């Protein structure tokens, strides 16, 4: 059972409304995203060029969400996870080998 469903299960049985759990999660992710601005600024990632790129790509976000929902309902879940783990494993092997090669 995903954690989100666990919170909803508890809130239903304890008489709490779902909105009660929405506010803390919303605040948590807002704080985390604001905290990420510090390293981005430190690395020089908040320049006008990067912000303009983000603004240009912003209209594509809803299209990506809709595409994800569409694919979620059409792709076999077991195949999706198997392929995801395979690709993550291969990427992990590549990154570790790139980190260790200079040490040899």
Residue frames as a rotation matrix with the C-alpha (Angstrom) as fourth column:
UNK 1
0.585 0.811 0.000 0.00
0.811 -0.585 0.000 0.00
0.000 0.000 -1.000 0.00
UNK 2
-0.178 -0.668 0.723 1.59
0.567 -0.670 -0.479 3.35
0.804 0.325 0.498 -1.03
UNK 3
-0.782 -0.225 -0.582 2.20
0.620 -0.377 -0.688 5.88
-0.064 -0.898 0.434 1.73
UNK 4
-0.865 0.487 0.120 -0.37
-0.431 -0.844 0.319 8.26
0.257 0.224 0.940 0.26
UNK 5
-0.031 0.883 -0.469 -3.10
-0.196 0.454 0.869 5.64
0.980 0.118 0.159 0.61
UNK 6
-0.347 -0.168 -0.923 -1.93
0.794 0.471 -0.384 4.90
0.499 -0.866 -0.030 4.14
UNK 7
-0.990 -0.022 -0.140 -2.53
0.091 -0.855 -0.510 8.53
-0.109 -0.518 0.848 5.12
UNK 8
-0.497 0.865 -0.071 -5.96
-0.668 -0.329 0.668 8.47
0.554 0.380 0.741 3.53
UNK 9
-0.060 0.439 -0.896 -6.81
0.309 0.862 0.402 5.22
0.949 -0.253 -0.187 5.35
UNK 10
-0.644 -0.241 -0.726 -5.80
0.758 -0.074 -0.648 6.73
0.102 -0.968 0.231 8.71
UNK 11
-0.967 0.253 -0.005 -7.63
-0.251 -0.961 -0.117 9.99
-0.035 -0.112 0.993 8.03
UNK 12
-0.298 0.911 -0.284 -10.85
-0.430 0.137 0.892 8.18
0.852 0.388 0.351 7.11
UNK 13
0.065 0.320 -0.945 -10.83
0.553 0.777 0.301 5.99
0.831 -0.542 -0.126 10.22
UNK 14
-0.609 -0.324 -0.724 -9.87
0.791 -0.313 -0.525 8.76
-0.057 -0.893 0.447 12.61
UNK 15
0.412 0.887 -0.209 -12.46
0.836 -0.459 -0.300 11.21
-0.362 -0.051 -0.931 11.30
UNK 16
-0.239 -0.549 -0.801 -9.92
0.077 -0.833 0.547 13.60
-0.968 0.069 0.242 9.78
UNK 17
0.848 0.514 -0.129 -10.59
-0.050 -0.164 -0.985 15.13
-0.528 0.842 -0.113 6.40
UNK 18
0.499 -0.667 0.553 -8.22
0.860 0.461 -0.219 14.54
-0.109 0.585 0.804 3.48
UNK 19
0.677 -0.227 0.700 -7.49
0.160 -0.883 -0.442 18.26
0.718 0.411 -0.561 3.15
UNK 20
0.900 -0.357 0.251 -5.72
-0.349 -0.241 0.906 18.07
-0.263 -0.902 -0.342 6.51
UNK 21
0.377 -0.785 0.491 -3.04
0.460 0.619 0.636 15.85
-0.804 -0.014 0.595 4.96
UNK 22
0.580 -0.130 0.804 -2.84
0.778 -0.206 -0.594 17.88
0.243 0.970 -0.019 1.75
UNK 23
0.933 -0.183 0.311 -1.59
-0.220 -0.972 0.088 21.02
0.286 -0.150 -0.946 3.49
UNK 24
0.558 -0.791 0.249 1.45
-0.326 0.067 0.943 19.45
-0.763 -0.608 -0.220 5.20
UNK 25
0.204 -0.492 0.847 2.53
0.755 0.630 0.184 17.63
-0.624 0.601 0.499 2.02
UNK 26
0.709 0.109 0.697 2.06
0.597 -0.619 -0.511 20.78
0.376 0.778 -0.504 -0.03
UNK 27
0.905 -0.386 0.179 4.10
-0.424 -0.787 0.448 22.81
-0.032 -0.481 -0.876 2.46
UNK 28
0.442 -0.769 0.463 6.82
0.091 0.552 0.829 20.16
-0.892 -0.324 0.314 2.63
UNK 29
0.215 -0.360 0.908 7.36
0.941 0.324 -0.095 20.09
-0.260 0.875 0.408 -1.13
UNK 30
0.859 0.089 0.505 7.22
0.253 -0.930 -0.267 23.89
0.445 0.357 -0.821 -1.32
UNK 31
0.788 -0.600 0.136 9.93
-0.438 -0.392 0.809 24.18
-0.432 -0.697 -0.572 1.33
UNK 32
0.243 -0.711 0.660 12.09
0.455 0.684 0.570 21.55
-0.857 0.162 0.490 -0.38
UNK 33
0.424 -0.046 0.905 11.76
0.895 -0.133 -0.426 23.30
0.140 0.990 -0.016 -3.76
UNK 34
0.943 -0.124 0.309 12.64
-0.152 -0.986 0.069 26.67
0.296 -0.112 -0.949 -2.21
UNK 35
0.599 -0.761 0.252 15.65
-0.228 0.139 0.964 25.08
-0.768 -0.634 -0.090 -0.50
UNK 36
0.322 -0.470 0.822 16.84
0.810 0.587 0.018 23.80
-0.491 0.660 0.569 -3.89
UNK 37
0.912 0.038 0.408 17.14
0.279 -0.786 -0.551 27.40
0.300 0.617 -0.728 -5.07
UNK 38
0.746 -0.666 -0.001 20.20
-0.409 -0.460 0.788 27.91
-0.525 -0.588 -0.616 -2.85
UNK 39
-0.052 -0.835 0.548 22.49
0.270 0.516 0.813 25.41
-0.962 0.190 0.198 -4.62
UNK 40
0.403 0.229 0.886 21.08
0.909 0.014 -0.417 26.42
-0.108 0.973 -0.202 -8.01
UNK 41
0.992 -0.057 0.109 22.00
-0.047 -0.995 -0.093 30.05
0.114 0.088 -0.990 -7.29
UNK 42
0.485 -0.862 0.151 25.41
-0.334 -0.022 0.942 28.98
-0.809 -0.507 -0.298 -5.95
UNK 43
-0.149 -0.517 0.843 26.11
0.571 0.651 0.500 27.04
-0.807 0.556 0.198 -9.17
UNK 44
-0.719 -0.138 -0.681 24.95
-0.314 -0.810 0.495 29.92
-0.620 0.570 0.539 -11.36
UNK 45
-0.817 0.436 0.376 21.88
0.575 0.662 0.481 28.08
-0.039 0.610 -0.792 -12.65
UNK 46
0.104 0.926 -0.363 19.44
0.815 -0.288 -0.502 30.94
-0.569 -0.244 -0.785 -12.02
UNK 47
-0.786 -0.451 -0.423 20.64
0.120 -0.783 0.611 33.21
-0.606 0.429 0.670 -14.78
UNK 48
-0.083 0.798 -0.598 18.31
-0.661 -0.493 -0.566 34.82
-0.746 0.348 0.568 -17.28
UNK 49
-0.483 -0.147 -0.863 19.25
-0.827 0.400 0.395 32.28
0.287 0.905 -0.314 -19.96
UNK 50
-0.967 0.100 -0.235 18.15
0.163 0.951 -0.264 29.32
0.197 -0.293 -0.935 -17.81
UNK 51
-0.533 0.819 -0.214 14.99
0.097 -0.193 -0.976 31.07
-0.841 -0.541 0.023 -16.66
UNK 52
-0.176 0.449 -0.876 14.07
-0.897 -0.440 -0.045 31.90
-0.406 0.778 0.480 -20.26
UNK 53
-0.759 -0.136 -0.637 14.56
-0.438 0.831 0.344 28.27
0.483 0.540 -0.690 -21.26
UNK 54
-0.883 0.458 -0.103 12.26
0.378 0.562 -0.736 27.23
-0.280 -0.688 -0.669 -18.41
UNK 55
-0.287 0.810 -0.511 9.60
-0.334 -0.584 -0.739 29.72
-0.898 -0.042 0.439 -19.51
UNK 56
-0.353 0.119 -0.928 9.77
-0.934 0.016 0.357 28.47
0.058 0.993 0.105 -23.10
UNK 57
-0.803 -0.036 -0.594 9.40
-0.124 0.986 0.108 24.84
0.582 0.160 -0.797 -21.99
UNK 58
-0.858 0.457 0.236 6.67
-0.286 -0.043 -0.957 25.54
-0.427 -0.889 0.167 -19.41
UNK 59
0.001 0.932 -0.362 3.73
-0.973 -0.084 -0.217 25.15
-0.233 0.353 0.906 -21.85
UNK 60
-0.180 -0.120 -0.976 4.96
-0.588 0.809 0.009 21.61
0.789 0.576 -0.216 -22.63
UNK 61
-0.894 -0.210 0.396 4.50
-0.448 0.414 -0.792 20.45
0.003 -0.886 -0.464 -19.01
UNK 62
-0.047 0.935 0.351 0.74
-0.713 0.215 -0.667 19.76
-0.699 -0.282 0.657 -19.30
UNK 63
0.476 0.151 -0.867 1.37
-0.810 0.458 -0.365 17.85
0.342 0.876 0.340 -22.54
UNK 64
-0.541 -0.767 -0.344 3.94
-0.499 0.622 -0.603 15.69
0.676 -0.155 -0.720 -20.72
UNK 65
-0.698 0.368 0.614 1.49
-0.553 0.268 -0.789 15.03
-0.455 -0.890 0.016 -17.89
UNK 66
0.377 0.910 -0.174 -1.26
-0.804 0.228 -0.550 14.00
-0.460 0.347 0.817 -20.31
UNK 67
0.204 -0.402 -0.893 1.16
-0.709 0.568 -0.418 11.77
0.675 0.719 -0.169 -22.22
UNK 68
-0.819 -0.547 0.172 2.20
-0.488 0.509 -0.709 10.15
0.300 -0.665 -0.684 -18.92
UNK 69
-0.295 0.808 0.509 -1.42
-0.644 0.225 -0.731 9.48
-0.706 -0.544 0.454 -17.94
UNK 70
0.542 0.489 -0.683 -2.16
-0.840 0.320 -0.438 8.04
0.004 0.811 0.585 -21.37
UNK 71
-0.122 -0.691 -0.712 0.86
-0.566 0.638 -0.522 5.72
0.815 0.339 -0.469 -21.27
UNK 72
-0.736 -0.131 0.664 0.15
-0.670 0.281 -0.687 4.74
-0.097 -0.951 -0.294 -17.67
UNK 73
0.119 0.904 0.411 -3.14
-0.652 0.384 -0.654 3.20
-0.749 -0.190 0.635 -18.72
UNK 74
0.795 0.262 -0.548 -1.76
-0.607 0.373 -0.702 1.50
0.021 0.890 0.455 -21.82
UNK 75
-0.079 -0.913 -0.400 1.63
-0.677 0.343 -0.651 0.05
0.732 0.219 -0.646 -20.86
UNK 76
0.596 0.205 -0.777 1.95
0.261 0.865 0.429 -3.26
0.760 -0.458 0.462 -19.04
UNK 77
0.808 -0.212 0.549 3.07
-0.558 -0.573 0.600 -2.41
0.188 -0.791 -0.582 -15.47
UNK 78
0.739 -0.545 0.395 5.30
0.156 0.710 0.687 -5.46
-0.655 -0.446 0.610 -15.03
UNK 79
0.431 -0.570 0.699 7.11
0.887 0.126 -0.444 -4.79
0.165 0.812 0.560 -18.33
UNK 80
0.674 -0.124 0.728 7.48
-0.016 -0.988 -0.154 -1.11
0.738 0.092 -0.668 -17.44
UNK 81
0.817 -0.361 0.449 9.10
-0.533 -0.176 0.828 -1.84
-0.220 -0.916 -0.336 -14.07
UNK 82
0.626 -0.607 0.489 11.34
0.537 0.791 0.295 -4.57
-0.566 0.078 0.821 -15.50
UNK 83
0.425 -0.435 0.794 12.55
0.757 -0.309 -0.575 -2.22
0.496 0.846 0.197 -18.23
UNK 84
0.772 -0.100 0.628 13.00
-0.308 -0.923 0.231 0.65
0.557 -0.371 -0.743 -15.76
UNK 85
0.792 -0.488 0.367 15.11
-0.255 0.281 0.925 -1.48
-0.555 -0.826 0.098 -13.39
UNK 86
0.517 -0.605 0.606 17.17
0.810 0.575 -0.117 -2.81
-0.277 0.551 0.787 -16.29
UNK 87
0.458 -0.314 0.831 17.92
0.468 -0.710 -0.526 0.67
0.756 0.630 -0.178 -17.62
UNK 88
0.823 -0.166 0.543 18.65
-0.508 -0.643 0.573 2.06
0.254 -0.748 -0.614 -14.13
UNK 89
0.745 -0.570 0.346 21.03
0.172 0.666 0.726 -0.84
-0.644 -0.481 0.595 -13.52
UNK 90
0.401 -0.592 0.699 22.85
0.909 0.163 -0.384 -0.24
0.113 0.790 0.603 -16.80
UNK 91
0.580 -0.156 0.800 23.13
0.019 -0.979 -0.204 3.49
0.814 0.133 -0.565 -16.10
UNK 92
0.897 -0.236 0.374 24.43
-0.408 -0.114 0.906 2.72
-0.171 -0.965 -0.199 -12.60
UNK 93
0.575 -0.711 0.405 27.09
0.632 0.701 0.332 0.39
-0.519 0.065 0.852 -13.98
UNK 94
0.386 -0.406 0.828 28.12
0.718 -0.431 -0.546 3.04
0.579 0.806 0.126 -16.51
UNK 95
0.722 -0.072 0.688 28.40
-0.313 -0.921 0.232 5.76
0.617 -0.383 -0.688 -13.84
UNK 96
0.840 -0.443 0.313 30.37
-0.177 0.323 0.930 3.56
-0.513 -0.836 0.193 -11.45
UNK 97
0.459 -0.702 0.544 32.74
0.851 0.524 -0.041 2.46
-0.256 0.482 0.838 -14.22
UNK 98
0.458 -0.274 0.845 33.30
0.394 -0.790 -0.470 6.10
0.797 0.549 -0.254 -15.26
UNK 99
0.814 -0.144 0.563 34.09
-0.526 -0.594 0.608 7.00
0.247 -0.791 -0.559 -11.64
UNK 100
0.735 -0.522 0.432 36.47
-0.034 0.608 0.793 4.06
-0.677 -0.598 0.429 -11.11
UNK 101
0.771 -0.433 0.467 38.31
0.617 0.327 -0.715 4.12
0.156 0.840 0.519 -14.46
UNK 102
0.569 -0.610 0.551 40.43
-0.297 -0.778 -0.554 7.18
0.767 0.152 -0.624 -13.59
UNK 103
0.600 -0.314 0.736 41.51
-0.771 0.017 0.636 5.48
-0.212 -0.949 -0.232 -10.36
UNK 104
0.848 -0.243 0.470 43.00
0.246 0.968 0.057 2.47
-0.469 0.067 0.881 -12.18
